[in-house]
Amino acid sequence: MITAQDWADTWRLWDYHQMGHAPRPCSVAIGLGSHDLGVADAAVDLYKRGMAPLLVFTGATSPTTRERMPRGEAVHYRERALELGVPSSAVLVEPRARNTGENIRFSRELLEEAGADVSSVLISKPYEERRAYATARKLWPEVEIVSASSPMTLDEYVDSIGDARLVIDMLVGALQRLLIYPEQGFMISQQVPDDVTEAYERLCRHGFTSRLLSDDQGQALSQTRR
C-alpha cells in the first residue's frame, strides 16, 4: 500500500530530480536507456522541433527491461524513432551501456568515432534529469549539457509507466546515487535539501528499496549521512 505520506515524499523527490532546463538547439540529443519507451518519443519530438539534428540512443538491457526490450534498450528506441519518421541517417545506437555513466561515456566515444562536432548535448529521461546532468558534467565537462525531458507531472508519468511502485523505487534509487556517487568520482556534487533527504529516508524505511545499490536498508540510509 502506498500511503499519502509516501506520495508526498515521492513528489518531493520528483520535483528535485527535475532540472527545469528549457530545451534549446543542441548538437545532439541523447536518449538514455530505461524501461520507458517514452524517452524515445521525447527524443523524436526534440528532433522534429529542430532541437537536434542527430539522435543517440544508448542502453543494453537490465533486469527491469529484459522482457520489455529483449533486443536492448537502444535498439528498441531506434526502432521507435524510425516508426515515428526519423531517418536512419539521423540515429546512432550505442548498445552496451548498463548505467548512466556508461550511457554518457560510450555515447561520447560513439560520437567521436562518427566524427560528430559536439559542443552541446540534450539529454532526455524524466525521472533522472538531475542524475544525467550531474554525470554528464563530470564525464563530459567540455560540452554544454541541457537536461530536459517531456514535460509531465508525476501523476502523468506514473500513468504512462503503469506501475507506481516501480516509479517510486526508481526515484529513490536515483536520489541515492546523487548522494553517494560524487564521493566515488562518478558525478559532480549537488546540494540536496534536507527535506528531500528526509523524504528519501522515509521511503527507504517504507520499503521502496528495489533500486538501491545496497540490499541492506540500514546501510543505504547511513550512507546519506556520511
Secondary structure, 3 states (H helix, E strand, C coil): CCCHHHHHHHHHHHHHHCCCCCCCCCCEEEEECCCCCHHHHHHHHHHHCCCCCCEEEECCCCCCCCCCCCCCHHHHHHHHHHHCCCCHHHEEEECCCCCHHHHHHHHHHHHHHCCCCCCEEEEECHHHHHHHHHHHHHHCCCCEEEECCCCCCHHHHHHHHCCHHHHHHHHHHHHHHHHHCHHHCCCCCCCCCHHHHHHHHHHHHCCCCCCCCCCCHHHHHHHCCC
